[in-house]
Amino acid sequence: MQIGFLNFYSGVISVSSERAALIADNIANADTPNYDAVDIDFGAALDGALNGTDVSPEYRADATVGLNGNDVSLDAERVELAANGEQLAGAATFLRQSTSDLITAIRPNPTGI
């Protein structure tokens, strides 16, 4: 038996974790000459995670390139990291509470009433 919300929120957590790693790589390479920032489209990656297909990271097209050829904006990366962290925390909280509710519903009543 598959429970839909478990699969969905598992996918959300997986994609958010992958995206956090990509954003962290971008931040780590903020001073690397000719580094191109990468990210994944969250919606496409979640759809891929739910359907068993793989979505690969893509270069950001809207970034401004600096004199050293690097297009990482630390401010933009921090905003993306914070938004992604909120999404990850929300999904984890919902999943924890939902599984707790399922366990409570399945567990027999100890008082027998």
N, C-alpha and C positions, 0 to 999 in steps of 0.2 A: 504494500500500500504506500503510495506517495502522497505526501501532504504538500499541497501547492505552495503555501506561504513559506514552508521550510526551504524548498528549492529556490524560491524567489529571493529570500533574504540571504541565503547562503551565496547566491550569485552576486547580490549587491555587496556583500562583505568581501568576496573574492575580487571583484572588479575594483572596489575602492582600495583594497590593499595593493593591488597591482598599480593602480594610479598613484598612490602615495609613494611607491618606490620610484616611479618615473619622475615625479615632481622632485623627490629628494636627489635623484641623479642630476636633474637640471640645476638645482641649487648648488650641488657640489661642483658642477662644472661651469659656474657663473663667470669665472675668470679664464677659462680654457679658450685659447684662440680657435676660431672657426668652428666652435661647437654649435650645433643646431638643437634647440629645445624640442623635446618630443612629448607627446601626450596621446591618450586614447579617447575616442568618442565614447562617453559613458553609456549612452543608450545603445549604441551598436555593440559595445563590448558586453553589456548585460544580456542583450538578445543572443549574442554568440554563446555566452556562458550557459544560458537556459536551453539553447538548442544544440549544444555540443559542437559548435564551430569555433574556430580561433580567429580573433581579431588582433592584428598587429598594431603596434604604436605607429603614429604618423608624426611627421615634422609639423610644427606649428607654422601656419602660413601668415598669420597676422602680426608677427613679431618684428620689431625694429632691430636692424642689425647694427652693432656698434663698430667702432674703428678697427677692432681686432677680429671682426668677422663673427663674433659671438652674438646670438640673439636672445639670450636669457635676460629677462627682467626680474630682478629679485623681488620687487614689490608685487608684480603679477603672480609670481610663483608662490609667494606667501599667502596671497588671497586665495589662490586655487587650493593650496594645502589646507588652509583653515576651512574652506567650504567642503572639501573632501573629507576632512576629519569629522566635521559635524554630521555629514551623511553617514559615515562609517559608525559613529557613536549612536546615531538614531537607529540604524538598522540592527546593531548589536543589542541595544536596549529592547527594541520590539521583539527580536528573536528570543531573547532571554525570558521576557515576560510571557510570550506566547507559549514557549515550551513549558514554563512553570505552570501555566494555566492548564495545559494538556495533562501534565503529570497529576495535578490536583484532580482533574476530572476522571482520570483513569484509576487513581488510587481508591480503594474501597474505604468507606466511612468507618473509622475505628470505633465509633460509639454504636454503630448498628442501627442508628435512627434514620 
